[in-house]
Amino acid sequence: MLTAADLGGCKPRHILEILLLNLGTPVSKARLVEILWGPRASNGAVATLESYVSGIRRAIQPGNTKTGPLRTANSGYVLDPQLVELDLSTFQQLLNEARHAAPAEAHTLSMQALEMAAEPLLGFELVADWAEEARLRHAAEKVAAQVLAAETAAFLDKPDLTISLAQSAVRSEPLNERAWTILVGGYEQAGLPVEGLSAYERCRRLFDRDLGCAPGPALQAAHLRLLRQRAEGNTELSEVLAALLYLGERLHGPKCTKHAAEESRRMQENAGRVLDSFLQQALAVAV
């Protein structure tokens, strides 16, 4: 394993890391100078850069400085992807293949991609802006892999894995609605309606606070299924849920015809009595 000392210092290490982040794509000398020194770059920055690159060549391809993986191209430098094996590149390739594969294969590929992303990217480059930008991009790609792996785990009827992966995605991106939908669906699939309803409520509050909106139709539908699952086997809860659904439909649905008005009135009164009785019991318990 090469260290900064092997490469001649921190700046050469940064150059190699930047080229690795752009594996196969030439990075111009001007761009490297801008990244490494910014507006404080001196007139001799390009010469210093060229000296550093010569040192990198000697370190990574001793005795083969002209035909090794580090090449000069387009007034800059590039690392040949055919001669360099990079975990980040493998991760991105696996994720791209997973996105275009059938569910079972997509699950395997996305899980393999997550294994490649187990270690933090550039974890020792804590102050460089370019490294932070790369970490943010990689973090977003990792969440995408977690979401895809969770989604395909649900398809393969693996609810425990679905929940675990979706939880990881939500921790990284709390406003990722797709991840929340998969998480709530995972609890539904696992037969855990209470946990699913709790997750939905956390999501609803978060979206209301940070986005000023409610969860989308898919998540609301999962929430309704969980409510029904929760009410199964409990006559009182079933009646309350039915009453709420009926009144909700009456509030937002089309008005009934004159012929059905009397029947509608009786159903509304019955729904009102059910809810009133339930609320009275709830208040009694609260007191």
C-alpha positions as CSV (number, residue, x, y, z in Angstrom):
1,M,0.0,0.0,0.0
2,L,1.4,3.4,-1.1
3,T,1.6,6.1,1.5
4,A,2.0,9.9,1.1
5,A,5.7,9.5,1.9
6,D,6.0,6.9,-0.9
7,L,4.5,9.4,-3.4
8,G,6.5,12.3,-2.1
9,G,4.0,14.1,0.1
10,C,0.3,15.0,0.4
11,K,0.0,16.9,-2.9
12,P,1.1,13.9,-5.0
13,R,-1.3,11.7,-3.1
14,H,-4.1,14.2,-3.9
15,I,-3.2,14.2,-7.6
16,L,-3.4,10.4,-7.7
17,E,-6.7,10.4,-5.8
18,I,-8.2,13.0,-8.2
19,L,-7.1,11.0,-11.2
20,L,-8.6,7.8,-9.6
21,L,-11.9,9.6,-9.0
22,N,-11.9,10.4,-12.8
23,L,-10.6,7.0,-13.9
24,G,-10.4,6.9,-17.7
25,T,-11.2,10.6,-18.1
26,P,-8.3,13.0,-18.7
27,V,-7.9,15.8,-16.2
28,S,-6.2,18.9,-17.6
29,K,-3.2,20.4,-15.8
30,A,-5.1,23.7,-15.5
31,R,-7.9,21.9,-13.7
32,L,-5.5,20.0,-11.4
33,V,-3.8,23.3,-10.5
34,E,-7.2,24.9,-9.8
35,I,-8.3,22.0,-7.5
36,L,-5.0,21.7,-5.6
37,W,-3.9,25.4,-5.2
38,G,-7.0,27.4,-6.1
39,P,-6.5,31.2,-6.6
40,R,-3.3,31.1,-4.6
41,A,-1.5,29.1,-7.4
42,S,1.9,30.6,-8.3
43,N,3.3,30.9,-11.7
44,G,5.4,27.8,-11.1
45,A,2.4,25.6,-10.2
46,V,2.3,23.8,-13.5
47,A,6.0,22.9,-13.2
48,T,5.5,21.7,-9.6
49,L,2.5,19.6,-10.8
50,E,4.6,18.0,-13.5
51,S,7.3,17.2,-11.0
52,Y,4.8,15.6,-8.7
53,V,3.4,13.5,-11.6
54,S,6.9,12.3,-12.4
55,G,7.3,11.2,-8.8
56,I,3.9,9.4,-9.0
57,R,5.0,7.6,-12.1
58,R,8.2,6.3,-10.5
59,A,6.2,5.1,-7.5
60,I,3.3,3.3,-9.2
61,Q,5.1,2.0,-12.3
62,P,8.8,1.7,-11.5
63,G,10.9,1.0,-14.6
64,N,7.9,1.6,-16.8
65,T,7.2,5.3,-16.5
66,K,6.1,5.7,-20.2
67,T,3.8,2.8,-20.8
68,G,2.2,2.3,-17.3
69,P,-1.4,3.3,-16.3
70,L,-0.6,7.0,-15.8
71,R,-0.6,8.6,-19.2
72,T,-0.3,12.1,-20.5
73,A,-3.5,13.2,-22.5
74,N,-5.2,16.4,-23.7
75,S,-2.8,18.7,-21.9
76,G,-3.3,16.7,-18.7
77,Y,-3.2,13.3,-17.2
78,V,-5.4,10.1,-17.2
79,L,-5.3,6.7,-15.6
80,D,-5.9,3.8,-17.9
81,P,-9.0,1.9,-16.6
82,Q,-7.7,-1.2,-18.3
83,L,-4.6,-1.2,-16.1
84,V,-6.2,0.0,-12.8
85,E,-8.5,-1.9,-10.5
86,L,-10.6,0.5,-8.4
87,D,-13.3,-0.5,-5.9
88,L,-15.2,2.8,-6.6
89,S,-15.3,2.0,-10.3
90,T,-16.4,-1.6,-9.6
91,F,-19.1,-0.3,-7.3
92,Q,-20.5,2.1,-10.0
93,Q,-20.4,-0.7,-12.6
94,L,-22.3,-3.1,-10.4
95,L,-24.9,-0.5,-9.5
96,N,-25.4,0.4,-13.2
97,E,-25.8,-3.3,-14.1
98,A,-28.3,-3.8,-11.3
99,R,-30.5,-0.9,-12.5
100,H,-31.0,-2.8,-15.8
101,A,-31.3,-6.3,-14.5
102,A,-34.3,-8.5,-13.5
103,P,-35.2,-8.3,-9.8
104,A,-33.3,-11.4,-8.6
105,E,-30.1,-10.5,-10.4
106,A,-30.5,-6.8,-9.5
107,H,-30.6,-7.8,-5.8
108,T,-27.4,-9.8,-6.1
109,L,-25.6,-7.1,-8.0
110,S,-26.7,-4.3,-5.7
111,M,-25.7,-6.3,-2.6
112,Q,-22.3,-6.9,-4.2
113,A,-22.0,-3.1,-4.9
114,L,-22.8,-2.4,-1.2
115,E,-20.0,-4.7,-0.1
116,M,-17.6,-2.7,-2.3
117,A,-18.8,0.5,-0.6
118,A,-18.4,-0.7,3.0
119,E,-15.4,1.5,3.7
120,P,-15.8,5.4,3.7
121,L,-14.6,7.1,0.5
122,L,-11.4,9.1,1.1
123,G,-12.0,8.9,4.8
124,F,-8.6,10.5,5.6
125,E,-9.1,13.5,3.3
126,L,-11.3,15.5,5.8
127,V,-10.6,19.1,4.7
128,A,-10.3,19.0,0.9
129,D,-13.4,20.4,-0.8
130,W,-12.9,18.1,-3.8
131,A,-12.9,15.1,-1.5
132,E,-16.0,16.2,0.2
133,E,-17.8,16.6,-3.1
134,A,-16.7,13.1,-4.1
135,R,-18.0,11.7,-0.8
136,L,-21.4,13.3,-1.2
137,R,-21.8,11.9,-4.7
138,H,-20.7,8.5,-3.5
139,A,-23.1,8.7,-0.5
140,A,-26.0,9.4,-2.8
141,E,-25.0,6.4,-5.0
142,K,-24.7,4.2,-2.0
143,V,-28.3,5.2,-0.9
144,A,-29.5,4.4,-4.4
145,A,-27.9,0.9,-4.1
146,Q,-29.5,0.4,-0.7
147,V,-32.9,1.4,-2.0
148,L,-32.6,-0.9,-5.0
149,A,-31.4,-3.8,-2.8
150,A,-34.3,-3.2,-0.4
151,E,-36.8,-3.0,-3.2
152,T,-35.6,-6.3,-4.8
153,A,-35.4,-7.9,-1.4
154,A,-39.1,-7.2,-0.9
155,F,-39.8,-8.7,-4.4
156,L,-37.9,-11.8,-3.2
157,D,-40.0,-12.0,0.0
158,K,-37.1,-11.1,2.4
159,P,-38.8,-8.6,4.7
160,D,-36.1,-8.5,7.4
161,L,-33.5,-7.6,4.8
162,T,-35.9,-5.1,3.2
163,I,-36.4,-3.3,6.5
164,S,-32.7,-3.3,7.4
165,L,-31.6,-1.8,4.0
166,A,-34.4,0.7,3.9
167,Q,-33.6,1.9,7.4
168,S,-30.0,2.5,6.4
169,A,-31.2,4.5,3.4
170,V,-33.5,6.6,5.5
171,R,-30.8,7.3,8.0
172,S,-28.6,8.6,5.2
173,E,-31.4,10.5,3.3
174,P,-34.3,11.2,5.7
175,L,-36.3,12.8,2.9
176,N,-36.0,9.9,0.5
177,E,-39.7,9.0,0.0
178,R,-38.9,5.9,-2.0
179,A,-36.9,4.6,0.9
180,W,-39.7,5.4,3.4
181,T,-42.2,3.6,1.1
182,I,-40.1,0.5,1.0
183,L,-39.5,0.6,4.7
184,V,-43.3,0.9,5.5
185,G,-43.9,-1.8,2.9
186,G,-41.3,-4.0,4.5
187,Y,-43.1,-3.8,7.9
188,E,-46.3,-4.6,6.1
189,Q,-44.8,-7.7,4.5
190,A,-43.3,-8.8,7.8
191,G,-46.7,-8.6,9.5
192,L,-45.6,-5.7,11.8
193,P,-48.3,-3.1,11.4
194,V,-47.5,-1.2,14.6
195,E,-43.9,-0.7,13.5
196,G,-45.0,0.3,10.0
197,L,-47.6,2.8,11.3
198,S,-44.9,4.3,13.6
199,A,-42.5,4.6,10.6
200,Y,-45.2,6.3,8.5
201,E,-45.9,8.8,11.3
202,R,-42.2,9.7,11.6
203,C,-42.1,10.2,7.8
204,R,-45.3,12.3,7.8
205,R,-44.0,14.6,10.5
206,L,-40.6,14.9,8.8
207,F,-42.1,15.8,5.4
208,D,-44.5,18.3,7.0
209,R,-41.7,20.0,8.9
210,D,-39.0,20.1,6.2
211,L,-41.0,20.0,2.9
212,G,-44.4,21.4,3.9
213,C,-46.2,18.5,2.3
214,A,-47.7,15.1,3.0
215,P,-46.2,11.7,1.8
216,G,-47.2,10.7,-1.7
217,P,-50.0,8.3,-2.9
218,A,-47.9,5.1,-2.7
219,L,-46.9,5.7,0.9
220,Q,-50.4,6.8,1.8
221,A,-51.7,3.6,0.3
222,A,-49.2,1.5,2.3
223,H,-50.3,3.4,5.4
224,L,-54.0,2.5,4.7
225,R,-53.2,-1.1,4.3
226,L,-51.3,-1.1,7.6
227,L,-54.3,0.5,9.3
228,R,-56.5,-2.3,8.0
229,Q,-54.0,-4.9,9.0
230,R,-53.8,-3.4,12.5
231,A,-57.6,-3.5,12.8
232,E,-58.0,-7.1,11.8
233,G,-59.3,-9.2,14.6
234,N,-60.4,-6.2,16.6
235,T,-64.1,-5.5,15.9
236,E,-64.1,-2.0,17.5
237,L,-61.0,-0.8,15.6
238,S,-62.5,-2.2,12.4
239,E,-65.7,-0.3,12.9
240,V,-63.8,2.9,13.7
241,L,-61.6,2.5,10.6
242,A,-64.7,1.8,8.4
243,A,-66.4,4.9,9.8
244,L,-63.4,7.1,9.1
245,L,-63.0,5.8,5.6
246,Y,-66.7,6.3,4.9
247,L,-66.7,9.9,6.2
248,G,-63.5,10.6,4.3
249,E,-65.1,9.4,1.1
250,R,-68.2,11.6,1.8
251,L,-66.0,14.6,2.4
252,H,-63.9,14.3,-0.8
253,G,-66.1,12.1,-3.0
254,P,-69.1,13.0,-5.3
255,K,-72.4,14.0,-3.7
256,C,-75.0,11.2,-3.5
257,T,-78.2,11.4,-5.6
258,K,-81.5,12.3,-4.0
259,H,-82.6,8.7,-4.2
260,A,-79.7,7.7,-2.0
261,A,-79.8,10.7,0.3
262,E,-81.8,9.0,3.1
263,E,-79.5,5.9,3.1
264,S,-76.5,8.2,3.1
265,R,-77.9,10.1,6.1
266,R,-78.4,7.0,8.1
267,M,-74.8,5.7,7.3
268,Q,-73.4,9.1,8.3
269,E,-75.2,9.1,11.6
270,N,-74.0,5.5,12.3
271,A,-70.4,6.5,11.5
272,G,-70.8,9.5,13.8
273,R,-72.0,7.3,16.6
274,V,-69.1,4.9,16.2
275,L,-66.5,7.7,16.3
276,D,-68.2,9.5,19.2
277,S,-68.3,6.3,21.3
278,F,-64.6,5.6,20.5
279,L,-63.6,9.1,21.3
280,Q,-65.5,9.0,24.6
281,Q,-63.7,5.8,25.6
282,A,-60.3,7.3,24.6
283,L,-61.0,10.4,26.7
284,A,-61.9,8.3,29.7
285,V,-58.7,6.4,29.4
286,A,-56.7,9.6,29.1
287,V,-58.3,11.0,32.2
